[in-house]
Every structure is written in C-alpha cells, then in structure tokens.
Amino acid sequence: MGYNKLVRDNIPEIIAATGGRAVIRILEDEEYLTHLYRKLREETQEFLESAEVEELCDIVEVIEAIAAAKGISSEEFHNRREEKAKRNGRFERRILLIQTE
C-alpha cells in the first residue's frame, strides 16, 4: 500500500512489530518543510472533521516540528507567542469583529 507521506518517528517500528515492512527514506531540509506543510493541512482537516483532541495534539506536534525545522527553539516559539498575545490579546473573550467604520 502506498502512502508517500510524512509520519511520526516510531511508525516504521510499529509497522514492523505488527509483521509489516515499511519502505522509507529520509527527507532533505526543503522537502521536509514541504511535507510538514502538507501534514499541517492534513491534520487540520482531520481536526475540523472530527473535533477530537488527539487531532489537535497532532497539529501542535506538526507546528513545533515546523518551528524546529526553521531553527526556532521551543522557548523562542513560546516567547514569540506570548509577545503577540500581550500585543494583540488572545481569543478568550470570544470577540467577533463585524466591521470597522
């Protein structure tokens, strides 16, 4: 069965443990980012269809991998998120902007 998609690190071992054989290759940097972007779309679509917390966790995992691939540490990523939240706020108040005048 063909997949041609980015999978989590332990998937080849999981396949082997169930008697299967995974044919894999390691992606180069640019290719890796391309596949991470595809994975983000895939996981986001799965979350939108299911609203399952597991899918939301997958989205966060992919976002963190993208940040790391771009050379941004978890700490820097968190700091940038906090700075933006201080500047623009969060989504806690559930504000829907209708229009500006």
C-alpha positions in Angstrom: 0.0 0.0 0.0 1.4 3.4 -1.0 1.3 6.4 1.3 4.1 8.8 0.3 3.5 11.0 3.4 5.4 12.2 6.5 4.9 10.0 9.5 5.9 10.1 13.2 9.3 8.7 14.1 8.1 5.4 15.6 5.7 4.4 12.8 8.3 2.2 10.9 8.9 0.2 14.2 5.1 0.0 14.9 4.6 -1.4 11.3 7.4 -3.9 11.9 6.0 -5.0 15.2 2.8 -5.9 13.5 4.5 -8.0 10.9 4.7 -5.4 8.2 7.7 -3.8 6.4 8.0 -0.1 5.9 9.9 1.3 2.9 11.1 4.7 3.9 13.5 7.5 3.0 14.8 10.4 5.0 13.8 13.8 3.6 16.2 16.7 2.8 15.5 20.1 4.5 13.4 21.7 1.8 11.4 18.5 1.2 10.9 18.1 4.9 9.3 21.5 5.2 7.1 20.8 2.2 5.9 17.6 3.7 5.4 19.3 7.1 3.2 21.9 5.5 1.2 19.1 3.8 0.9 17.3 7.2 -0.3 20.5 8.8 -3.1 20.8 6.2 -3.9 17.1 6.7 -4.0 17.2 10.5 -6.0 20.5 10.4 -8.6 18.9 8.1 -8.8 15.8 10.3 -9.4 18.0 13.4 -12.1 20.1 11.6 -13.9 16.9 10.6 -13.6 15.2 14.0 -13.0 17.9 16.6 -11.0 15.2 18.5 -8.4 16.4 21.0 -5.9 13.8 19.6 -6.0 15.6 16.2 -5.4 19.0 17.9 -2.4 17.4 19.5 -1.2 16.3 16.1 -1.5 19.9 14.9 0.6 21.2 17.7 3.2 18.5 17.1 3.5 19.5 13.4 3.7 23.2 14.3 6.5 22.5 16.7 8.3 20.5 14.1 8.0 23.3 11.5 9.4 25.8 14.1 12.3 23.5 14.8 13.0 23.0 11.1 13.1 26.8 10.7 15.6 27.0 13.6 13.2 28.3 16.2 13.6 26.7 19.6 10.5 25.8 21.7 11.5 28.5 24.1 11.7 31.2 21.4 8.5 30.0 19.9 6.7 30.2 23.2 8.2 33.7 23.8 7.0 34.9 20.4 3.5 33.6 21.1 3.5 35.4 24.5 4.7 38.7 23.0 2.0 38.5 20.3 -0.6 37.7 23.0 0.4 40.7 25.0 0.3 42.9 22.0 -2.9 41.7 20.3 -4.6 39.6 23.1 -5.8 36.0 22.9 -9.1 34.6 21.9 -10.5 34.3 25.4 -13.2 37.0 25.1 -14.8 35.4 22.0 -14.9 38.7 20.1 -16.4 38.6 16.6 -15.5 41.7 14.6 -18.4 42.6 12.4 -17.0 45.7 10.6 -15.0 48.8 11.1 -16.1 52.4 10.4 
